[in-house]
Amino acid sequence: MSLVQNPAIVYISPAELIIHPKLIEIYGENEERPALEKSISEKGILESLKVSTRNGVNVVLAGKCRLQIAHKLLISSVKVEFVESASPEEDLKLVLAFNLHREGGKTHYQKFQEGQYWESVLRPQAKERQRESARRLNLSNDSNLNHSINESKSQLEKGRRVIQEVSENLNISVGSYHKGRKVFDFISQLRELGKFKAVVALEMEFNRSIDAAYKFVCNQDICNQVIDLLEATEISGIGDGIAWILCGDKRSFNPEGYRNPFRRFQLDQVYQFKKRLRPELEIVGRVIGITNEFVVFGLRNLGNMSLEIVNLRPRQIDAELQDEPSASQRKRIFHLMQKFSDVFPVQVSLAELLKLTNLTDKEEVLLRLYESDVFEKTWEDYKTQMKSMEVSTNRKKDNIRAA
């Protein structure tokens, strides 16, 4: 396998190119690359696509995203650099080599798909090097025991060298590779079993954190329960499932707890936390949103008196539900939102006030200002002024015409 020496750069139609299936298998059918798309739309494709014509077809070995963006932007021709390859195996080696330091970042799952390939290539090479070394050794004076010990040590060292080289190719530590490989293999097992909802969820968790996914897979009891919940569409993610199970462990104290841990939270509820989430935050917060993963709280920052948004998983919430502390103020705010339904900035400021548990004195003054007739009087004055200006303008036009 070799690259063409000083290869000619040619321009051909995107319609004449096909993408190597391994690129799609590793990186997906379609990738979101907004920065690359913006660059191509402004400057064109600067780096040539690497293409093999080994079997008479123009197969893209590097440049999948650039080609797909070219199709999207209706670019008539793309810059191509042809490379030599003598076999499908060499095509595959070039695919992995060209994309080793691929721009745009790779997910952990994509890296371990590459790692699977690198292991399949490097292990036979390491084994062949070991055989060659053994042939050169003079083992005539070694006992069978010593030979067995040396062979075991050599096998172990060979495995370590392979893992070290694969880890360096993937730009992760050896420890993370060992953990990630366990998760990657488990995802493959789930796919073989047809548990595709669990596959998607675990792959997302894996891409977020190798360590978190590894700990999850190692805890077989929780892992199996969460997989069942995912396949039953009771939850949407690994974190939600763990929260569900941990909440279920307390069902002797809370019989309802075994059910969805989000069910006890409702929008606009106020909770007092047992400890401040951060020193500068008020100890009480309002539920202003509930997502598939988090309960979203609005809390007052006591340093600058602004609103801060905090996302917490149910299992992280150590707080007690409180009675509504500002019911009368909220009633007034809702009334004002109707009154100023056609004034967007006022709507925004009122909506932000609803996210707080109580108002400061200055905010109360603002509320009273909105409630006063200042806006209506100012609006009437403004309309009168505009009408006067319109009359004056019309008079000037009439005078010009008369002249």
C-alpha positions in Angstrom: 0.0 0.0 0.0 1.4 3.4 -0.9 0.2 6.9 -1.7 0.6 8.1 -5.3 3.8 10.2 -5.6 2.9 13.8 -6.3 -0.7 12.9 -7.2 -2.5 15.1 -9.6 -5.4 17.0 -8.1 -8.5 16.8 -10.3 -12.1 18.1 -10.0 -15.0 15.8 -10.5 -18.7 15.8 -9.9 -19.9 14.7 -6.5 -22.3 12.3 -8.3 -19.4 10.3 -9.5 -18.2 9.5 -5.9 -19.4 6.9 -3.4 -18.5 6.8 0.3 -16.6 3.8 1.7 -19.1 1.8 3.9 -16.7 1.8 6.8 -16.9 5.6 7.1 -20.7 5.3 7.4 -20.4 2.4 9.8 -18.1 4.4 12.2 -19.2 8.0 11.8 -22.9 7.5 10.9 -25.0 8.2 7.8 -25.2 12.0 8.4 -23.2 14.2 10.7 -24.0 17.7 11.8 -20.9 19.8 11.0 -22.2 23.4 10.9 -18.7 25.0 11.1 -17.4 23.0 8.2 -20.6 23.7 6.2 -20.2 27.4 6.8 -16.5 27.3 5.8 -17.3 25.4 2.6 -20.1 27.7 1.7 -17.8 30.7 2.0 -14.4 29.4 0.8 -15.2 26.1 -1.0 -13.6 22.7 -0.3 -10.0 23.5 0.6 -8.7 20.0 1.4 -9.0 17.4 -1.4 -11.0 14.2 -0.8 -8.9 11.0 -0.8 -10.3 8.5 -3.4 -9.5 5.0 -4.4 -10.3 3.7 -7.9 -9.1 0.1 -7.3 -12.3 -1.6 -8.5 -13.2 0.9 -11.2 -15.4 3.0 -8.9 -14.4 6.3 -7.2 -14.6 5.3 -3.5 -14.1 8.1 -0.9 -11.7 7.0 1.8 -11.5 10.4 3.5 -13.9 13.4 3.1 -17.3 11.9 3.8 -18.6 15.1 5.4 -17.1 17.3 2.7 -18.8 15.3 0.0 -22.2 15.3 1.8 -22.0 19.0 2.3 -21.1 19.4 -1.4 -24.3 17.5 -2.3 -26.3 19.7 0.1 -24.9 23.0 -1.3 -25.3 21.8 -4.9 -21.5 22.2 -5.6 -20.9 21.0 -9.1 -17.3 19.7 -8.6 -15.1 18.8 -5.8 -11.3 18.5 -5.4 -10.1 14.9 -5.4 -6.7 13.3 -4.8 -6.4 9.7 -6.0 -4.5 7.1 -3.9 -3.3 3.7 -4.8 -4.6 0.6 -3.2 -4.3 -3.1 -4.2 -7.0 -4.7 -2.1 -10.1 -4.2 0.1 -7.9 -4.6 3.1 -5.6 -1.8 2.0 -8.7 0.4 1.3 -9.7 -0.2 4.9 -6.3 0.6 6.2 -6.3 3.9 4.3 -9.7 4.8 5.7 -8.5 4.4 9.3 -5.2 6.0 8.6 -6.6 9.1 6.9 -9.3 9.6 9.6 -7.0 8.9 12.5 -6.8 12.6 13.4 -10.2 13.5 11.9 -11.3 17.1 12.4 -14.6 17.8 14.2 -14.0 15.4 17.0 -15.1 11.8 17.5 -17.4 10.3 20.0 -16.1 7.6 22.3 -18.2 5.0 20.5 -16.6 6.0 17.2 -13.1 5.8 18.7 -13.8 2.3 20.0 -15.1 1.2 16.6 -11.8 2.3 15.2 -10.0 0.6 18.1 -11.6 -2.7 17.2 -10.0 -2.4 13.7 -6.6 -1.4 15.1 -6.6 -4.4 17.4 -7.4 -6.8 14.5 -4.4 -5.3 12.6 -1.9 -5.0 15.4 -2.4 -8.3 17.2 -1.4 -10.5 14.2 1.6 -8.2 13.6 2.7 -8.5 17.2 2.3 -12.3 17.1 4.4 -12.5 13.9 7.1 -10.3 15.6 7.0 -12.7 18.6 7.5 -15.7 16.3 10.4 -14.1 14.6 12.1 -13.3 17.9 11.6 -16.9 19.1 13.2 -18.3 16.0 16.3 -16.1 16.7 16.6 -17.2 20.3 18.9 -20.0 21.2 16.7 -22.0 23.6 18.9 -25.1 23.8 20.0 -24.3 27.3 16.6 -23.3 28.6 14.5 -25.7 30.6 10.9 -26.4 29.6 9.9 -24.5 32.7 11.9 -21.4 31.8 10.7 -21.6 28.2 7.1 -21.7 29.5 7.6 -18.8 31.8 9.3 -16.7 29.1 6.6 -17.5 26.6 3.9 -16.4 29.1 5.7 -13.2 29.8 6.1 -12.6 26.1 2.4 -13.1 25.4 1.5 -10.7 28.3 4.0 -8.0 27.1 2.7 -8.4 23.5 -0.8 -7.7 24.7 0.3 -4.7 26.6 2.2 -3.2 23.6 -0.9 -3.7 21.4 -3.2 -2.0 23.9 -0.7 0.8 24.3 -0.4 1.4 20.6 -4.2 1.3 20.1 -4.7 3.7 23.0 -2.2 6.1 21.5 -4.0 5.9 18.1 -7.3 6.7 19.8 -5.7 9.4 22.0 -7.0 8.0 25.3 -5.3 6.4 28.3 -4.7 2.7 28.6 -7.0 2.6 31.6 -9.8 4.3 29.8 -9.3 1.9 26.9 -9.8 -1.1 29.1 -12.9 0.4 30.7 -14.3 1.6 27.4 -13.7 -1.8 25.7 -15.9 -3.5 28.3 -18.7 -1.0 27.6 -18.2 -1.2 23.8 -18.5 -5.0 24.0 -21.6 -4.8 26.1 -23.3 -2.5 23.6 -22.5 -5.0 20.9 -24.1 -7.7 23.0 -27.2 -5.6 23.4 -27.4 -5.0 19.7 -27.2 -8.8 19.0 -30.0 -9.3 21.4 -32.1 -6.7 19.6 -32.3 -4.4 22.6 -31.9 -1.3 20.5 -33.5 1.3 22.9 -30.9 0.2 25.5 -28.2 0.4 22.8 -29.0 4.0 22.0 -29.2 5.1 25.7 -26.0 3.3 26.7 -24.1 4.7 23.6 -25.2 8.2 24.7 -24.0 7.6 28.2 -20.7 6.2 26.9 -20.1 9.2 24.7 -20.8 11.5 27.7 -18.5 9.6 30.1 -16.5 6.4 29.8 -16.1 6.1 33.5 -19.9 6.6 34.2 -20.8 4.0 31.5 -18.2 1.6 32.9 -19.5 1.9 36.4 -23.1 1.3 35.2 -22.2 -1.8 33.2 -20.2 -3.2 36.1 -23.2 -2.9 38.5 -25.1 -5.8 36.9 -28.1 -5.6 39.2 -28.9 -1.9 38.4 -27.8 -2.3 34.8 -30.2 -5.1 34.1 -33.2 -3.3 35.7 -32.5 -0.1 33.8 -32.2 -2.0 30.5 -35.6 -3.6 31.1 -37.1 -0.1 31.9 -35.5 1.3 28.7 -36.9 -1.5 26.5 -40.3 -1.0 28.1 -40.1 2.8 27.2 -40.6 3.7 30.9 -37.5 5.9 30.9 -35.5 7.8 28.2 -31.9 7.6 29.5 -29.4 5.8 31.8 -29.4 8.6 34.4 -33.2 8.6 34.6 -33.1 4.8 35.1 -30.6 4.9 37.8 -32.7 7.6 39.6 -35.7 5.4 39.2 -34.0 2.3 40.7 -32.4 4.2 43.6 -35.8 5.8 44.4 -37.3 2.3 44.3 -34.7 1.1 46.9 -36.6 3.4 49.4 -40.0 2.1 48.7 -40.4 0.8 52.2 -40.3 4.5 53.3 -42.1 5.8 50.3 -44.4 3.2 48.5 -44.9 5.7 45.7 -41.2 6.0 45.2 -40.8 2.9 43.1 -42.6 4.8 40.3 -41.1 7.4 38.1 -39.0 9.7 40.4 -40.1 12.8 38.4 -43.8 12.3 39.2 -43.6 14.1 42.6 -42.4 17.3 41.0 -44.7 19.9 39.3 -44.1 23.2 37.6 -44.1 26.2 39.9 -43.6 24.2 43.1 -41.3 25.8 45.7 -38.7 23.7 47.6 -36.5 24.5 50.5 -33.1 22.7 50.2 -31.5 21.2 53.3 -28.2 22.7 52.2 -27.5 25.6 49.9 -26.5 24.3 46.4 -23.9 27.0 46.3 -23.0 29.6 49.0 -24.3 32.5 46.9 -27.7 30.9 46.1 -30.9 31.3 48.1 -31.9 28.1 49.9 -35.3 28.0 48.3 -36.0 27.5 44.6 -38.9 27.2 42.2 -39.5 24.3 39.7 -39.5 26.1 36.4 -39.0 23.1 34.1 -39.0 19.3 33.9 -37.1 17.6 31.2 -36.4 13.9 30.4 -33.3 14.1 32.6 -33.6 17.0 35.0 -35.8 19.0 37.3 -35.0 22.6 36.5 -35.0 25.1 39.4 -34.9 28.9 39.4 -33.0 30.3 42.4 -32.0 33.8 43.4 -28.3 34.6 43.3 -27.9 36.7 46.5 -24.7 38.2 45.3 -26.2 40.1 42.3 -29.9 39.4 42.9 -30.3 37.8 39.5 -32.1 34.6 38.6 -29.9 31.4 38.2 -31.0 28.2 36.5 -29.9 24.9 38.1 -30.6 21.4 36.6 -30.8 18.6 39.1 -31.6 14.9 38.7 -34.3 13.7 41.1 -31.8 11.7 43.2 -29.8 14.9 43.7 -32.7 16.9 45.2 -32.5 16.9 49.0 -35.3 19.4 49.7 -38.8 19.7 51.1 -41.9 21.1 49.4 -43.0 24.4 50.7 -46.3 26.3 50.6 -46.4 29.0 48.0 -44.8 32.1 49.5 -45.9 34.6 47.0 -49.4 33.6 45.9 -50.8 37.2 45.9 -47.8 38.6 43.9 -48.1 35.8 41.3 -51.8 36.6 40.9 -51.0 40.2 40.2 -48.2 39.2 37.7 -50.6 36.9 35.7 -53.1 39.8 35.6 -50.4 42.2 34.3 -49.3 39.6 31.6 -52.8 39.8 30.2 -52.9 43.6 30.4 -49.6 43.9 28.5 -50.0 40.9 26.2 -49.0 43.1 23.3 -45.8 44.6 24.9 -43.1 42.0 24.5 -40.4 43.4 26.8 -42.9 43.8 29.7 -44.1 40.2 29.0 -40.5 39.0 29.3 -39.8 40.8 32.6 -43.0 39.5 34.1 -42.2 36.0 33.0 -38.8 36.2 34.7 -40.4 37.4 38.0 -42.6 34.3 37.9 -39.5 32.1 38.2 -38.5 33.6 41.5 -39.8 32.5 44.9 -40.3 36.0 46.1 -39.7 39.6 45.0 -37.3 42.2 46.4 -38.5 45.6 47.4 -37.3 47.1 44.1 -39.1 44.4 42.1 -42.3 45.1 44.1 -42.0 48.8 43.1 -41.6 47.8 39.5 -44.7 45.6 39.8 -46.7 48.6 41.2 -45.4 50.8 38.4 -46.8 48.3 35.9 -50.1 48.4 37.8 -50.3 52.2 37.9 -51.8 54.3 35.1 -48.4 55.6 34.1 -48.2 53.4 31.0 -51.7 54.2 29.9 -51.2 58.0 30.4 -47.8 57.9 28.6 -49.4 55.9 25.8 -52.2 58.4 25.4 -49.7 61.3 25.4 -47.7 59.5 22.8 -50.7 59.0 20.5 -51.7 62.7 20.9 -48.1 63.8 20.1 -48.0 61.5 17.0 -51.3 62.8 15.8 -50.2 66.4 16.2 -47.0 65.6 14.2 -49.0 64.0 11.5 -51.4 67.0 11.2 -48.4 69.4 11.1 -46.7 67.3 8.4 -49.9 67.2 6.3 -50.2 71.0 6.5 -46.6 71.5 5.3 -47.4 69.2 2.4 -50.5 71.2 1.6 -48.6 74.5 1.7 -45.9 73.1 -0.6 -48.5 72.1 -3.1 -50.3 75.4 -2.9 -47.0 77.3 -3.5 
